Amino acid sequence: MNTHQSAAYIARRLPDLRKRDVQAVLEILTELWHAELAKPDGKIHISGLGTLYVETHRVRSTGVIRQTLQAKYGENAPTTLERRSIRFRPYEVLRNAIKEKKDDDE
């Protein structure tokens, strides 16, 4: 499901709102979430779904990566790098719903 499909579904469920209004709310929500996840310890708790957060790992640069960095930066090449990953941790409610759906399909 994409943003347009979500907006259309919400507009059908809430007939007082136009699809354009729902899309505007989703755009604002996206901007808000971008700003929150750009923060070092930003987390988004979505009720009934889970937590969306950015995880940062410090990684030592060795081997080919170190050689590439030295070729690019010379002696000022960094010895450690930061690797950022977006993570989603589902709440128990969502896990149970997925499990029930899987059991129904079998």
N, CA, C and O atoms as a printed pandas DataFrame, in Angstrom:
     atom_number atom_name residue_name chain_id  residue_number  x_coord  y_coord  z_coord
0              1         N          MET        A               1    0.846   -1.176    0.000
1              2        CA          MET        A               1    0.000    0.000    0.000
2              3         C          MET        A               1    0.892    1.240    0.000
3              4         O          MET        A               1    1.818    1.340    0.805
4              5         N          ASN        A               2    0.620    2.167   -0.887
5              6        CA          ASN        A               2    1.403    3.401   -0.952
6              7         C          ASN        A               2    0.604    4.569   -0.370
7              8         O          ASN        A               2   -0.514    4.392    0.112
8              9         N          THR        A               3    1.197    5.768   -0.424
9             10        CA          THR        A               3    0.576    6.947    0.173
10            11         C          THR        A               3   -0.763    7.289   -0.469
11            12         O          THR        A               3   -1.722    7.611    0.233
12            13         N          HIS        A               4   -0.835    7.222   -1.788
13            14        CA          HIS        A               4   -2.084    7.557   -2.476
14            15         C          HIS        A               4   -3.194    6.563   -2.130
15            16         O          HIS        A               4   -4.345    6.954   -1.939
16            17         N          GLN        A               5   -2.851    5.303   -2.053
17            18        CA          GLN        A               5   -3.839    4.297   -1.679
18            19         C          GLN        A               5   -4.305    4.512   -0.242
19            20         O          GLN        A               5   -5.489    4.370    0.063
20            21         N          SER        A               6   -3.370    4.852    0.633
21            22        CA          SER        A               6   -3.725    5.126    2.029
22            23         C          SER        A               6   -4.664    6.317    2.124
23            24         O          SER        A               6   -5.666    6.267    2.837
24            25         N          ALA        A               7   -4.340    7.397    1.401
25            26        CA          ALA        A               7   -5.185    8.598    1.424
26            27         C          ALA        A               7   -6.583    8.285    0.898
27            28         O          ALA        A               7   -7.574    8.745    1.465
28            29         N          ALA        A               8   -6.671    7.514   -0.169
29            30        CA          ALA        A               8   -7.977    7.157   -0.733
30            31         C          ALA        A               8   -8.782    6.324    0.264
31            32         O          ALA        A               8   -9.983    6.538    0.424
32            33         N          TYR        A               9   -8.131    5.387    0.927
33            34        CA          TYR        A               9   -8.820    4.534    1.901
34            35         C          TYR        A               9   -9.334    5.361    3.080
35            36         O          TYR        A               9  -10.475    5.197    3.513
36            37         N          ILE        A              10   -8.473    6.258    3.597
37            38        CA          ILE        A              10   -8.863    7.100    4.728
38            39         C          ILE        A              10  -10.010    8.018    4.327
39            40         O          ILE        A              10  -10.948    8.208    5.101
40            41         N          ALA        A              11   -9.948    8.588    3.128
41            42        CA          ALA        A              11  -11.020    9.476    2.651
42            43         C          ALA        A              11  -12.349    8.721    2.526
43            44         O          ALA        A              11  -13.407    9.296    2.782
44            45         N          ARG        A              12  -12.308    7.457    2.139
45            46        CA          ARG        A              12  -13.535    6.649    2.066
46            47         C          ARG        A              12  -14.083    6.369    3.468
47            48         O          ARG        A              12  -15.295    6.385    3.684
48            49         N          ARG        A              13  -13.178    6.114    4.416
49            50        CA          ARG        A              13  -13.605    5.809    5.786
50            51         C          ARG        A              13  -14.111    7.041    6.526
51            52         O          ARG        A              13  -14.968    6.936    7.403
52            53         N          LEU        A              14  -13.572    8.220    6.166
53            54        CA          LEU        A              14  -13.976    9.481    6.801
54            55         C          LEU        A              14  -14.554   10.398    5.734
55            56         O          LEU        A              14  -13.836   11.239    5.193
56            57         N          PRO        A              15  -15.829   10.253    5.422
57            58        CA          PRO        A              15  -16.419   10.990    4.303
58            59         C          PRO        A              15  -16.422   12.514    4.480
59            60         O          PRO        A              15  -16.590   13.234    3.496
60            61         N          ASP        A              16  -16.243   13.022    5.693
61            62        CA          ASP        A              16  -16.188   14.471    5.904
62            63         C          ASP        A              16  -14.891   15.083    5.390
63            64         O          ASP        A              16  -14.808   16.296    5.197
64            65         N          LEU        A              17  -13.875   14.244    5.168
65            66        CA          LEU        A              17  -12.579   14.732    4.687
66            67         C          LEU        A              17  -12.421   14.431    3.201
67            68         O          LEU        A              17  -12.803   13.365    2.718
68            69         N          ARG        A              18  -11.851   15.394    2.494
69            70        CA          ARG        A              18  -11.553   15.163    1.078
70            71         C          ARG        A              18  -10.208   14.451    0.966
71            72         O          ARG        A              18   -9.366   14.520    1.862
72            73         N          LYS        A              19  -10.037   13.780   -0.140
73            74        CA          LYS        A              19   -8.792   13.046   -0.372
74            75         C          LYS        A              19   -7.602   14.005   -0.338
75            76         O          LYS        A              19   -6.538   13.662    0.178
76            77         N          ARG        A              20   -7.783   15.201   -0.885
77            78        CA          ARG        A              20   -6.713   16.207   -0.904
78            79         C          ARG        A              20   -6.306   16.590    0.518
79            80         O          ARG        A              20   -5.121   16.773    0.795
80            81         N          ASP        A              21   -7.286   16.714    1.425
81            82        CA          ASP        A              21   -6.998   17.057    2.819
82            83         C          ASP        A              21   -6.230   15.935    3.511
83            84         O          ASP        A              21   -5.292   16.186    4.267
84            85         N          VAL        A              22   -6.632   14.711    3.247
85            86        CA          VAL        A              22   -5.950   13.555    3.834
86            87         C          VAL        A              22   -4.513   13.490    3.325
87            88         O          VAL        A              22   -3.597   13.220    4.101
88            89         N          GLN        A              23   -4.304   13.733    2.032
89            90        CA          GLN        A              23   -2.949   13.729    1.485
90            91         C          GLN        A              23   -2.098   14.814    2.128
91            92         O          GLN        A              23   -0.911   14.597    2.372
92            93         N          ALA        A              24   -2.678   15.978    2.409
93            94        CA          ALA        A              24   -1.940   17.053    3.071
94            95         C          ALA        A              24   -1.517   16.634    4.476
95            96         O          ALA        A              24   -0.397   16.917    4.902
96            97         N          VAL        A              25   -2.413   15.961    5.195
97            98        CA          VAL        A              25   -2.076   15.478    6.538
98            99         C          VAL        A              25   -0.948   14.445    6.461
99           100         O          VAL        A              25   -0.026   14.475    7.276
100          101         N          LEU        A              26   -1.017   13.542    5.496
101          102        CA          LEU        A              26    0.032   12.530    5.347
102          103         C          LEU        A              26    1.370   13.164    4.996
103          104         O          LEU        A              26    2.410   12.699    5.463
104          105         N          GLU        A              27    1.365   14.217    4.182
105          106        CA          GLU        A              27    2.609   14.918    3.844
106          107         C          GLU        A              27    3.210   15.589    5.077
107          108         O          GLU        A              27    4.422   15.539    5.287
108          109         N          ILE        A              28    2.364   16.213    5.889
109          110        CA          ILE        A              28    2.845   16.846    7.120
110          111         C          ILE        A              28    3.392   15.798    8.085
111          112         O          ILE        A              28    4.416   16.018    8.732
112          113         N          LEU        A              29    2.718   14.675    8.180
113          114        CA          LEU        A              29    3.172   13.582    9.031
114          115         C          LEU        A              29    4.535   13.076    8.571
115          116         O          LEU        A              29    5.412   12.801    9.391
116          117         N          THR        A              30    4.708   12.954    7.264
117          118        CA          THR        A              30    5.985   12.514    6.708
118          119         C          THR        A              30    7.096   13.509    7.039
119          120         O          THR        A              30    8.196   13.108    7.416
120          121         N          GLU        A              31    6.810   14.809    6.899
121          122        CA          GLU        A              31    7.799   15.839    7.239
122          123         C          GLU        A              31    8.183   15.759    8.715
123          124         O          GLU        A              31    9.359   15.861    9.065
124          125         N          LEU        A              32    7.189   15.577    9.568
125          126        CA          LEU        A              32    7.429   15.469   11.001
126          127         C          LEU        A              32    8.298   14.258   11.321
127          128         O          LEU        A              32    9.231   14.353   12.119
128          129         N          TRP        A              33    7.995   13.127   10.704
129          130        CA          TRP        A              33    8.771   11.913   10.937
130          131         C          TRP        A              33   10.187   12.041   10.395
131          132         O          TRP        A              33   11.129   11.546   11.014
132          133         N          HIS        A              34   10.353   12.695    9.256
133          134        CA          HIS        A              34   11.706   12.935    8.724
134          135         C          HIS        A              34   12.535   13.711    9.735
135          136         O          HIS        A              34   13.675   13.350   10.026
136          137         N          ALA        A              35   11.953   14.781   10.269
137          138        CA          ALA        A              35   12.663   15.616   11.237
138          139         C          ALA        A              35   13.014   14.821   12.491
139          140         O          ALA        A              35   14.116   14.958   13.023
140          141         N          GLU        A              36   12.098   14.003   12.960
141          142        CA          GLU        A              36   12.346   13.220   14.168
142          143         C          GLU        A              36   13.434   12.164   13.944
143          144         O          GLU        A              36   14.301   11.977   14.797
144          145         N          LEU        A              37   13.389   11.477   12.803
145          146        CA          LEU        A              37   14.384   10.428   12.543
146          147         C          LEU        A              37   15.755   11.004   12.206
147          148         O          LEU        A              37   16.757   10.294   12.290
148          149         N          ALA        A              38   15.815   12.280   11.825
149          150        CA          ALA        A              38   17.109   12.913   11.549
150          151         C          ALA        A              38   17.850   13.242   12.838
151          152         O          ALA        A              38   19.062   13.456   12.814
152          153         N          LYS        A              39   17.143   13.287   13.961
153          154        CA          LYS        A              39   17.777   13.548   15.253
154          155         C          LYS        A              39   18.606   12.329   15.664
155          156         O          LYS        A              39   18.292   11.206   15.269
156          157         N          PRO        A              40   19.668   12.546   16.459
157          158        CA          PRO        A              40   20.519   11.416   16.876
158          159         C          PRO        A              40   19.762   10.298   17.596
159          160         O          PRO        A              40   20.007    9.121   17.332
160          161         N          ASP        A              41   18.849   10.652   18.501
161          162        CA          ASP        A              41   18.113    9.630   19.247
162          163         C          ASP        A              41   16.627    9.644   18.899
163          164         O          ASP        A              41   15.783    9.355   19.747
164          165         N          GLY        A              42   16.312    9.982   17.650
165          166        CA          GLY        A              42   14.919   10.094   17.239
166          167         C          GLY        A              42   14.217    8.748   17.192
167          168         O          GLY        A              42   14.758    7.764   16.688
168          169         N          LYS        A              43   13.010    8.723   17.721
169          170        CA          LYS        A              43   12.169    7.518   17.695
170          171         C          LYS        A              43   10.749    7.939   17.396
171          172         O          LYS        A              43   10.303    9.015   17.794
172          173         N          ILE        A              44   10.050    7.079   16.695
173          174        CA          ILE        A              44    8.640    7.309   16.414
174          175         C          ILE        A              44    7.871    6.095   16.920
175          176         O          ILE        A              44    8.110    4.970   16.480
176          177         N          HIS        A              45    6.950    6.331   17.845
177          178        CA          HIS        A              45    6.110    5.258   18.378
178          179         C          HIS        A              45    4.751    5.363   17.690
179          180         O          HIS        A              45    4.041    6.356   17.844
180          181         N          ILE        A              46    4.404    4.335   16.937
181          182        CA          ILE        A              46    3.147    4.317   16.207
182          183         C          ILE        A              46    2.204    3.359   16.925
183          184         O          ILE        A              46    2.422    2.148   16.956
184          185         N          SER        A              47    1.164    3.926   17.494
185          186        CA          SER        A              47    0.224    3.156   18.297
186          187         C          SER        A              47   -0.320    1.962   17.518
187          188         O          SER        A              47   -0.805    2.108   16.396
188          189         N          GLY        A              48   -0.233    0.793   18.122
189          190        CA          GLY        A              48   -0.763   -0.418   17.512
190          191         C          GLY        A              48    0.159   -1.071   16.501
191          192         O          GLY        A              48   -0.112   -2.187   16.057
192          193         N          LEU        A              49    1.249   -0.400   16.122
193          194        CA          LEU        A              49    2.178   -0.964   15.132
194          195         C          LEU        A              49    3.540   -1.268   15.743
195          196         O          LEU        A              49    3.929   -2.430   15.857
196          197         N          GLY        A              50    4.260   -0.223   16.133
197          198        CA          GLY        A              50    5.583   -0.447   16.676
198          199         C          GLY        A              50    6.398    0.826   16.729
199          200         O          GLY        A              50    5.862    1.929   16.632
200          201         N          THR        A              51    7.708    0.661   16.886
201          202        CA          THR        A              51    8.632    1.780   17.002
202          203         C          THR        A              51    9.555    1.802   15.799
203          204         O          THR        A              51   10.122    0.781   15.409
204          205         N          LEU        A              52    9.697    2.994   15.214
205          206        CA          LEU        A              52   10.597    3.217   14.091
206          207         C          LEU        A              52   11.736    4.080   14.614
207          208         O          LEU        A              52   11.487    5.133   15.201
208          209         N          TYR        A              53   12.996    3.651   14.410
209          210        CA          TYR        A              53   14.124    4.404   14.942
210          211         C          TYR        A              53   15.358    4.197   14.065
211          212         O          TYR        A              53   15.417    3.283   13.243
212          213         N          VAL        A              54   16.341    5.076   14.269
213          214        CA          VAL        A              54   17.602    4.984   13.538
214          215         C          VAL        A              54   18.658    4.455   14.495
215          216         O          VAL        A              54   18.835    4.979   15.595
216          217         N          GLU        A              55   19.349    3.422   14.070
217          218        CA          GLU        A              55   20.396    2.814   14.869
218          219         C          GLU        A              55   21.742    3.179   14.254
219          220         O          GLU        A              55   21.932    3.033   13.047
220          221         N          THR        A              56   22.680    3.654   15.079
221          222        CA          THR        A              56   23.995    4.062   14.596
222          223         C          THR        A              56   25.054    3.105   15.129
223          224         O          THR        A              56   25.109    2.831   16.327
224          225         N          HIS        A              57   25.891    2.601   14.232
225          226        CA          HIS        A              57   26.989    1.715   14.599
226          227         C          HIS        A              57   28.302    2.371   14.218
227          228         O          HIS        A              57   28.431    2.940   13.134
228          229         N          ARG        A              58   29.269    2.292   15.106
229          230        CA          ARG        A              58   30.612    2.759   14.768
230          231         C          ARG        A              58   31.396    1.549   14.277
231          232         O          ARG        A              58   31.478    0.530   14.962
232          233         N          VAL        A              59   31.966    1.671   13.094
233          234        CA          VAL        A              59   32.658    0.560   12.445
234          235         C          VAL        A              59   34.093    0.984   12.145
235          236         O          VAL        A              59   34.331    2.078   11.633
236          237         N          ARG        A              60   35.033    0.121   12.462
237          238        CA          ARG        A              60   36.427    0.413   12.119
238          239         C          ARG        A              60   36.629    0.199   10.634
239          240         O          ARG        A              60   36.112   -0.755   10.053
240          241         N          SER        A              61   37.389    1.100   10.023
241          242        CA          SER        A              61   37.685    0.943    8.592
242          243         C          SER        A              61   38.976    0.150    8.447
243          244         O          SER        A              61   40.040    0.564    8.909
244          245         N          THR        A              62   38.854   -1.001    7.795
245          246        CA          THR        A              62   40.016   -1.868    7.583
246          247         C          THR        A              62   39.976   -2.394    6.158
247          248         O          THR        A              62   38.982   -2.230    5.451
248          249         N          GLY        A              63   41.053   -3.021    5.750
249          250        CA          GLY        A              63   41.105   -3.691    4.453
250          251         C          GLY        A              63   40.929   -2.754    3.279
251          252         O          GLY        A              63   41.520   -1.675    3.233
252          253         N          VAL        A              64   40.113   -3.175    2.333
253          254        CA          VAL        A              64   39.899   -2.429    1.095
254          255         C          VAL        A              64   39.262   -1.066    1.377
255          256         O          VAL        A              64   39.591   -0.073    0.727
256          257         N          ILE        A              65   38.355   -1.027    2.343
257          258        CA          ILE        A              65   37.713    0.243    2.677
258          259         C          ILE        A              65   38.750    1.229    3.187
259          260         O          ILE        A              65   38.742    2.397    2.798
260          261         N          ARG        A              66   39.629    0.774    4.043
261          262        CA          ARG        A              66   40.682    1.655    4.576
262          263         C          ARG        A              66   41.584    2.143    3.447
263          264         O          ARG        A              66   41.941    3.320    3.406
264          265         N          GLN        A              67   41.950    1.262    2.543
265          266        CA          GLN        A              67   42.806    1.646    1.414
266          267         C          GLN        A              67   42.115    2.691    0.540
267          268         O          GLN        A              67   42.750    3.649    0.099
268          269         N          THR        A              68   40.834    2.513    0.291
269          270        CA          THR        A              68   40.078    3.473   -0.522
270          271         C          THR        A              68   40.026    4.828    0.165
271          272         O          THR        A              68   40.211    5.862   -0.477
272          273         N          LEU        A              69   39.775    4.827    1.475
273          274        CA          LEU        A              69   39.734    6.081    2.218
274          275         C          LEU        A              69   41.089    6.776    2.231
275          276         O          LEU        A              69   41.158    8.001    2.125
276          277         N          GLN        A              70   42.178    5.998    2.361
277          278        CA          GLN        A              70   43.514    6.588    2.343
278          279         C          GLN        A              70   43.835    7.177    0.974
279          280         O          GLN        A              70   44.484    8.219    0.884
280          281         N          ALA        A              71   43.388    6.522   -0.082
281          282        CA          ALA        A              71   43.623    7.052   -1.429
282          283         C          ALA        A              71   42.860    8.358   -1.626
283          284         O          ALA        A              71   43.332    9.263   -2.314
284          285         N          LYS        A              72   41.681    8.451   -1.021
285          286        CA          LYS        A              72   40.857    9.641   -1.187
286          287         C          LYS        A              72   41.285   10.779   -0.257
287          288         O          LYS        A              72   41.358   11.930   -0.687
288          289         N          TYR        A              73   41.571   10.467    1.015
289          290        CA          TYR        A              73   41.853   11.497    2.013
290          291         C          TYR        A              73   43.313   11.565    2.450
291          292         O          TYR        A              73   43.700   12.494    3.159
292          293         N          GLY        A              74   44.116   10.612    2.043
293          294        CA          GLY        A              74   45.524   10.591    2.458
294          295         C          GLY        A              74   45.649   10.177    3.916
295          296         O          GLY        A              74   44.925    9.298    4.383
296          297         N          GLU        A              75   46.565   10.808    4.630
297          298        CA          GLU        A              75   46.802   10.465    6.036
298          299         C          GLU        A              75   45.648   10.897    6.952
299          300         O          GLU        A              75   45.562   10.441    8.093
300          301         N          ASN        A              76   44.783   11.753    6.468
301          302        CA          ASN        A              76   43.657   12.224    7.275
302          303         C          ASN        A              76   42.448   11.300    7.166
303          304         O          ASN        A              76   41.354   11.678    7.585
304          305         N          ALA        A              77   42.612   10.129    6.629
305          306        CA          ALA        A              77   41.505    9.179    6.454
306          307         C          ALA        A              77   40.970    8.752    7.822
307          308         O          ALA        A              77   41.753    8.457    8.725
308          309         N          PRO        A              78   39.674    8.717    7.979
309          310        CA          PRO        A              78   39.107    8.318    9.277
310          311         C          PRO        A              78   39.363    6.838    9.576
311          312         O          PRO        A              78   39.367    5.997    8.677
312          313         N          THR        A              79   39.576    6.546   10.849
313          314        CA          THR        A              79   39.804    5.155   11.247
314          315         C          THR        A              79   38.500    4.456   11.605
315          316         O          THR        A              79   38.427    3.227   11.604
316          317         N          THR        A              80   37.466    5.245   11.913
317          318        CA          THR        A              80   36.150    4.668   12.187
318          319         C          THR        A              80   35.105    5.384   11.344
319          320         O          THR        A              80   35.252    6.555   10.997
320          321         N          LEU        A              81   34.061    4.655   11.030
321          322        CA          LEU        A              81   32.952    5.188   10.238
322          323         C          LEU        A              81   31.658    4.967   10.998
323          324         O          LEU        A              81   31.578    4.101   11.869
324          325         N          GLU        A              82   30.656    5.746   10.669
325          326        CA          GLU        A              82   29.331    5.540   11.244
326          327         C          GLU        A              82   28.418    4.924   10.192
327          328         O          GLU        A              82   28.325    5.409    9.064
328          329         N          ARG        A              83   27.759    3.863   10.580
329          330        CA          ARG        A              83   26.792    3.231    9.698
330          331         C          ARG        A              83   25.422    3.376   10.358
331          332         O          ARG        A              83   25.236    2.984   11.510
332          333         N          ARG        A              84   24.476    3.935    9.629
333          334        CA          ARG        A              84   23.142    4.158   10.173
334          335         C          ARG        A              84   22.146    3.244    9.472
335          336         O          ARG        A              84   22.163    3.081    8.252
336          337         N          SER        A              85   21.283    2.659   10.284
337          338        CA          SER        A              85   20.257    1.757    9.764
338          339         C          SER        A              85   18.912    2.156   10.352
339          340         O          SER        A              85   18.818    2.507   11.528
340          341         N          ILE        A              86   17.886    2.101    9.535
341          342        CA          ILE        A              86   16.539    2.349   10.019
342          343         C          ILE        A              86   15.962    1.021   10.480
343          344         O          ILE        A              86   15.987    0.029    9.752
344          345         N          ARG        A              87   15.452    1.018   11.679
345          346        CA          ARG        A              87   14.907   -0.203   12.272
346          347         C          ARG        A              87   13.444   -0.007   12.621
347          348         O          ARG        A              87   12.998    1.102   12.918
348          349         N          PHE        A              88   12.715   -1.099   12.580
349          350        CA          PHE        A              88   11.320   -1.108   13.006
350          351         C          PHE        A              88   11.134   -2.263   13.966
351          352         O          PHE        A              88   11.437   -3.410   13.639
352          353         N          ARG        A              89   10.640   -1.960   15.140
353          354        CA          ARG        A              89   10.378   -2.998   16.130
354          355         C          ARG        A              89    8.875   -3.071   16.353
355          356         O          ARG        A              89    8.304   -2.172   16.971
356          357         N          PRO        A              90    8.218   -4.123   15.862
357          358        CA          PRO        A              90    6.756   -4.209   15.990
358          359         C          PRO        A              90    6.330   -4.473   17.436
359          360         O          PRO        A              90    7.026   -5.143   18.199
360          361         N          TYR        A              91    5.162   -3.924   17.784
361          362        CA          TYR        A              91    4.571   -4.199   19.085
362          363         C          TYR        A              91    3.952   -5.591   19.066
363          364         O          TYR        A              91    3.729   -6.173   18.005
364          365         N          GLU        A              92    3.685   -6.102   20.238
365          366        CA          GLU        A              92    3.118   -7.442   20.379
366          367         C          GLU        A              92    1.781   -7.573   19.640
367          368         O          GLU        A              92    1.479   -8.632   19.091
368          369         N          VAL        A              93    0.989   -6.514   19.626
369          370        CA          VAL        A              93   -0.311   -6.528   18.944
370          371         C          VAL        A              93   -0.131   -6.844   17.461
371          372         O          VAL        A              93   -0.858   -7.670   16.909
372          373         N          LEU        A              94    0.827   -6.196   16.821
373          374        CA          LEU        A              94    1.078   -6.432   15.404
374          375         C          LEU        A              94    1.624   -7.835   15.172
375          376         O          LEU        A              94    1.224   -8.517   14.228
376          377         N          ARG        A              95    2.532   -8.258   16.033
377          378        CA          ARG        A              95    3.072   -9.624   15.886
378          379         C          ARG        A              95    1.962  -10.669   15.965
379          380         O          ARG        A              95    1.939  -11.625   15.189
380          381         N          ASN        A              96    1.055  -10.479   16.898
381          382        CA          ASN        A              96   -0.055  -11.427   17.041
382          383         C          ASN        A              96   -0.974  -11.396   15.827
383          384         O          ASN        A              96   -1.437  -12.442   15.372
384          385         N          ALA        A              97   -1.242  -10.201   15.299
385          386        CA          ALA        A              97   -2.102  -10.087   14.113
386          387         C          ALA        A              97   -1.467  -10.792   12.915
387          388         O          ALA        A              97   -2.160  -11.463   12.151
388          389         N          ILE        A              98   -0.158  -10.641   12.751
389          390        CA          ILE        A              98    0.541  -11.312   11.649
390          391         C          ILE        A              98    0.498  -12.822   11.836
391          392         O          ILE        A              98    0.278  -13.574   10.887
392          393         N          LYS        A              99    0.711  -13.248   13.068
393          394        CA          LYS        A              99    0.687  -14.683   13.352
394          395         C          LYS        A              99   -0.700  -15.265   13.091
395          396         O          LYS        A              99   -0.819  -16.350   12.522
396          397         N          GLU        A             100   -1.754  -14.548   13.506
397          398        CA          GLU        A             100   -3.120  -15.018   13.280
398          399         C          GLU        A             100   -3.431  -15.095   11.788
399          400         O          GLU        A             100   -4.063  -16.049   11.334
400          401         N          LYS        A             101   -2.993  -14.102   11.028
401          402        CA          LYS        A             101   -3.230  -14.092    9.592
402          403         C          LYS        A             101   -2.534  -15.276    8.929
403          404         O          LYS        A             101   -3.088  -15.917    8.035
404          405         N          LYS        A             102   -1.325  -15.554    9.374
405          406        CA          LYS        A             102   -0.576  -16.689    8.827
406          407         C          LYS        A             102   -1.283  -18.006    9.154
407          408         O          LYS        A             102   -1.380  -18.891    8.303
408          409         N          ASP        A             103   -1.771  -18.130   10.375
409          410        CA          ASP        A             103   -2.476  -19.348   10.788
410          411         C          ASP        A             103   -3.774  -19.527    9.996
411          412         O          ASP        A             103   -4.145  -20.648    9.650
412          413         N          ASP        A             104   -4.469  -18.403    9.707
413          414        CA          ASP        A             104   -5.709  -18.479    8.922
414          415         C          ASP        A             104   -5.446  -18.905    7.497
415          416         O          ASP        A             104   -6.265  -19.603    6.898
416          417         N          ASP        A             105   -4.313  -18.497    6.940
417          418        CA          ASP        A             105   -3.975  -18.820    5.554
418          419         C          ASP        A             105   -3.584  -20.292    5.389
419          420         O          ASP        A             105   -3.667  -20.842    4.290
420          421         N          GLU        A             106   -3.164  -20.914    6.466
421          422        CA          GLU        A             106   -2.698  -22.310    6.363
422          423         C          GLU        A             106   -3.798  -23.265    6.529
423          424         O          GLU        A             106   -3.579  -24.475    6.470
